[in-house]
């Protein structure tokens, strides 16, 4: 099979309770970002719950 382009993706969505927020400095978030970077994956956060 000859392909010109192949893209694969995985998406995770996490929703926090309204009373809980996630800081950009949270150690868990930082570890997730670093893991994604090492795997060559894009990592985005929704700014609704910074």
N, C-alpha and C positions, 0 to 999 in steps of 0.2 A: 504494500500500500504506500503510495507516495503522497505525502502531505506537504502543502505549502506552509502551513502554520498549525500549531496545536497549542491550545491554552487549557490548563487545568486549574481549578480553583477550589478552595475550601473557605467557607465563611463561618465565623463564630459570632454570635450576638449574645451579649450579656446585658441584662437589664437589672439595675439596682433598685431597691426600695427608695421611695421618694426621700426618706429621711437620711439615706446613706449616699455619700458622694465619693468619687474616686479622684484622688489628687494625681497630677502628673508626676509627683515625686514618690508615689506609692511604690515600695520595693517589688511587689508582685507585678505591677504594670511595667516597671523597668525591666524585670526579668523576661516578661513576655515579649517586649519590644526587642530585646537583645537576642532572644531565641529566634524570632522572626527574621531579624537581620542576618543571623548566621545561616539561616536556611535560604536566604535570598528572597524572602517573602515581603510583601507590602504589609504595613501595620497602620491602621487608622483608628482614631477614637472619635466618637461623636461628642461634639462640644456642648450638647445639651446637659450633660452630666460630667463636668470637668473634674 
